Amino acid sequence: MSDQHQPLVCYPPTRVSSKGIWEGPNPLEYSLPLLLIQVSVVFITTNIIHSIIRPFKQPKIVAEIIGGIVLGPSFFGRNETFKTTLFPERGTIILDTVAMFGLMYCTFIIGVKMDPLWLKRSGRKGFCIGLIGLATSLAITTFLSFMLSQHLSKGIKNVLVLAFLGSILSLTSFAVLVPILCELRLINSEMGRLAISSAMVTDIYGWFLLVIFTVLDACTVSTSRGAWAFISIMALLGVIVFVIKPTVLWIIHNTPQGNHVEEIYVFFILISVSIVGFFSEMVGAKSYNGALVLGLIIPDGPPLGSTIVEKIESIIMGLLLPVYMAMIGLKTNINSVDLSTWAFLQLIVLMGCLGKLLGTLLPALYYKIPFREALSLSLVMNSKGIVEVVTYNHWINIQVIDEEVFTILILSTVTATAIVTPLIQIIYEPSKRYIVYRRRNILHTKPDAGLCMLTCVHTQSNVPTMINILEASNPTIGSPIVVYALHLVQLVGRAAPLLIPHKKKHSISSSSISSMLGKPGGGRGFDESKPIITAFRIYEQQHEEGAISVHPFTVIADYSTMHHDVCTMALHKNVSLIIIPFHRLMRIDGGVDLHHSIRTFNNNILMHAPCSVGILVDQTMGSFCTIVGSFSHNIALLFFGGDDDREALAFVARMAHHPGVGITVMHFFLSNSISDWSREKKIDCELFEEFKSMNVGNKNVMCREVAVKDMEEIISVISTLTNEGYDLLIVGMRHESNSLLAGVLNEWVESPELGVIGGLLASPDFGTNVSILVIRQQIHVRPNVPSFYNQFVSPKDNGMHYNGVIQSSGLSPKDNTG
């Protein structure tokens, strides 16, 4: 395109670095001081605006563009002094160059964090929803664009832009969705995963569209140039795929597991971005598109992908990308907008959004997705962001649209995202789906259904004690256990979370699990999952077939949203108990690590879990002793009363029939409140007596009643347990029916998620080296149970189920709130 209408700027080439205000002219007349103050003003302005609109659930891209609009000709830029001082034409050229450089590396990072195989994993549902949504919106916008072309001919100067406007408005890119879903903390939700899968379908169309647009644009000059443009783009892609990709794979192959990638290799990749960007500009494909393709061929996650992201993401995404977005705002001039042009363009935009909404909503409902979730998916697929902004900026740079059309399109992008984001937050609440009608806990588990558990493991050191608890739970043919073992991995160097199932391939020969898990190093991800999976597989093979069934998974996600994966699996698999490690983790070398991100994850699990939850405080370097016939474990239950202690008693009752498990149940009660015979106290005492009667003659079970009068006596009794050879102490989290513990002040509790007694036992000041399991009974049961529910639940289904023996507590379904 011709540059004849662009302003010509002249400035001295030597005016780069200022001599200072005392020795020379105004420092802002030099390029470096001017660039520094421009970047600073942009950064401060966008962050102030983001802090203002953040309470309204607005993503950062909205603040960045609004910041540019505020600094541009629409507001402050109207003041000639402000404009010539901070954003003169000579300074805008350099700022624009820096912004484009940042955009190139930004798209590279997006490519590194993307996984092209998401399309393969999306399945039929994601593919169909994405395709139908794209086709519906594309048909409407393309039709309207040509119908209204005569009203837009002034602002849109190239018929190709008119043809591709509908396509751009119909796209929903992976690069746009992931930041928005992350800010909404929905990236791990089922809706979020489906949205990403659907977006990958439109991304393929977008990449195809890019090649077509480049070739056709070259063909407007001559057909031969169009052919050469296509050949050169294919040649560049060939070099990236067949030369650079094998080199990248060689680097990964030659990096030992658990080690960092050598600096020289990282520099090679970063320099490759600039080289690929240069040749992309040469062939007319734009530097940021070449950088995106280069990022796609680099495997996400460790070791290489995560290293690259960790080194450059903060400076690129935190500083240079906001500069680019602000440059977009600086080019936006609201004063140039004519009402008639605005009306026609908005009609195309709104009808495209409506087409996308219906094109996504209807197939989602066809696949039996709940309406609110389907509506939220339709809204999120209407999100706009960096892809649209970059396209519009390219169009105005090559002068195929004017300032008015550019402004309208940018404002439409900001408005769409600003409206969609808070609406999704209001409509879609993933935690509501974890509220169930039936009780999912150990106390109300049917004996013939066995026990379904979900165990979470962060590191290899979590495995021994976790497997010992599984074995103590007494898996047998008559009372089987189904275990979903999840290895949780912090998401690093990739954008979308992963849930990887590990199917059985072949039998694993028995070997030393302890030595396997004691292996030093180990990279995060699937490689570290291997010994963990192997340990659970070996444990499963030590039992008769059908006694215990282990289903291992690897979850790669951010800890702030990882609870969605765990809770969703617990919901779908009818899990009765989730066991999660405490955030104070033991290392293999005996040290202790505190993980605040894991603590956040644990609190989210407690808040949203659709079943009972156990928090395991592993205070020993556990050893494996799970060989069938040789297992030996001493367990004590501290029973104070309340829903959680009853759940713990039900769990211990299952363990009581294991020949290698010794059980001690200590029933604490107030010595000066024997006359207190409340309903909750009555239930506690009845269940304790029932447990005793069930284990008459069982030499492995001992029941003790301990009378205490204050907290000091409770601490005195508990402190003696640390020297009695117990391997595990079990306690409930809450003790509402115990007036003494219920009145304990908050300053007593160091870890509220463990409750009063659990927090006391886990405190470093207490000095115990015994592992602790703190149990919290299921709390998410719908209060308004439908009338038909009682038709399917007999009174005895609400009784206690201990290892195949049903003992009714005599409570009606309505009264027994469990």
C-alpha positions, 0 to 999 in steps of 0.5 A: 500500500502507498505511504504517500498520505503518511506524515514525514518525520525528520529528527537528528540521528545523534539525539538518542541519550540526553546530556541532562537538563543542565548541559543541553536542551530538553531531555524529551527531545532525545529518543531514549528519555522520551521512550522511558517516560512514555513507557512509564506513563503507559504502565502507570496509567493502565495499572491505575485503570485496571485497579479501578475496573478490577472489582467489576471483573474486567480483564487487563486487556480492557484496562490497557486499551482504555489507558491508551484511549485516555492518553490518545486524541480522544482525551488527553491527546486533544491537548496540543501541549500534552501531545507534542511533549509526551507523544510527538510523531518522532517519538511515536515511531520508536514507541510503535517499534518497541510495541511491535517487538514486544508483540512478536515475543508475546505471540511467541510465548502464546505459541509455546504455552499452546498445545496443538493436540488440544484439538485432538483431545477436544472430541466430537463435542468440542469440534462440533460446537466450535465449528457450528458457532464459527459457521453461523456467525461467519454466514451472518457477518459476511452476508451483512458486510456485503449488503452494507458495503456501500455504506462502509466504502468510505472507511473500508478501502479494500474489498479484501477487508470487507470479505475478511471482516466477517471472518475476524468477527466470527473467530474466537482464538485460544490466545484470547480465551485463556487469559480471560478464563484464567482471570475468571478462574474457570480454566479448569472448569468443564466449561473452560475446557470445552471453550478451549477445545472449541476455540482451537477449531476456529484457530485453524480457520484463522491460520488458514485465513492468514495465508489466504489474506497474505496471498490475495493481498500480494495478488492485487499487485500481480499474480506472480507476486501472489504465487511467490508469496505463497511459496515463500510462506510455505518455505518458511514453515518448512524451515520451522518444522523440518529444521528448527523443530528437530533441533528443539527436540534434540535440545530436550532429549539432551537435557537430563531429567530434572536439570535446567536447559543450558543457557546457550540453548535458551539464547538460541531459541530466543534469537531464533524468534527474531530471525523467524520474525525477520523472514516473516516480515520479508515474505509479508506474513508479519513477524508476530505470525512467524513467532507464533508458529515457532512457539507452537513447535516448542513442546510446552511445559518442562524442561524447555517450554517452562524455562523460556516462559519463566525467563521472558514472560514477566517483562513481555506480558507485564511491560511490553504487551501493555505498551502495544495495547496502549499504542492501539488506544493512542490510535483510537480517536472517538471524535472521528466517529460518524453516527451512521458509520457506527450504526452500520458497523455495530449492526454487523458486530452485534449480529455476528455476536448473536450468531455466535451465541446461538451457534454455540448455545444450540449445539451445547444444549443438544449435547445435554449441557446444562442451560446456564453452562451452555449460555456461559460457553456461548458468552465466553466464545464471544470474547475478543482480544489480542487477535482482533486488535492485532488484525485491526492494527495491521489494517490501519497500518497498511491503510485499508481502513481509516481512523473512523472504522478502526476506532469503531472496531476497537471500541467494539472489541473492548465493549464485547469483552467488558460486557461478556466477562462479568456476565459469565461471572454472574451466570456461571458458578461451577461450585454449584454443580458440586452440591448433590442430593445424596449423601456421599460420605463413609457413614452413609456408604452402602455396604455392597457398593464398597468404598470409593476414594480419591487420593491426591499426591503432590510429590513422591514423599506423599505416596508411602503414608497414602498407600498405608492408609489405603491398606489400613482401610481393609480392601477385600473382595467382599468390601472392595475399594476403588481408588482414583490416584491423582498426581497434582502438578503445578502448571508451568510453561503452558496455558491450558490445564491437562488431565492425563489418564494412565491406563493399564498396559501390562503388569509391573514386576514387584520391586523396591518401591522405596528405592524407586521413590527415593530417586533424586531429581525428577522433572515435574510432569509425566516423568515424575508421575511414573514412579508414583503410578508404579507404586500404586500399581504394585500395591494394587497387584499385591491384592486379589483381583477385585479387592482394590482397583486403582485408576491413576491420573496426572493433573497439570493445572494452576493450584488456584483452579486445580480444585475444579479437576479434583471436585469434578472427578469426585462428583462423576465417580461417586467418591465418598472420601477425598484425601489431600496432603497438608501444605507442610510437605516432607521431603525425601531428605527429611526436610520440610517445605511449606507451600502456600499455593497448596494451602489455597488448593486445600481450602478450595477443596474443603469449600467445594468438595461434593463428599467428605474430605481428609487432610493428611498431615504426614509427619514421618518419612513413611515406609512401605509395609503393604506386602499382603500378610505383613502389614502392621499399623497402630491407629488411634481415633480421638472421638469428641463428638459431632458430624466429623468425628462420626465420619471418622468413627465410620472410617475407623470401623472399616479398618477394625476388621483388618488383621494387621491394624490395631485400633484405639478409640478414645471417647472424650467427654466432660466430667462435669457435664454428665447430665448434658444429654442433648440430641447430638450428644445422644447420637454420639454416645449411641454410635460409640456404643454401637461401635463397641458392640460390633467389635466385641471379641476383636482383640485388635480394637480397644475402646476407652472413655476419657473424662476431662474437665478442661482443655489442659487435661485434653492436651495432657492426655493427647500428649501421652499418645505420641509415646505409645507407638501409634502410626496414625492419629485420626480426628474430626475437624469440627466438634460442634457438639462438644461445648469445651472445644466449640468455645476454644478461641481462634488464637488456639488454632494455628491451622483452621483447616485442621480444626482445634485438635488437628491443629494442635497435633500438627503444631511444631510446638506440640512435638509429635512425629505421628502422622495425622488424618483430619476428616471433615464430613460432606457438607454440600447436600442440597437442603431442599430435597425433592419430594420424590427423593424419599421414594428411593431412599429407605430408612435403613439407607440412612443408617450406619454401614460398617464393613457390610453390616448395616446398623440403623441409628433409628433416625428418619431420613429427614432428621439424620442430617449426617 
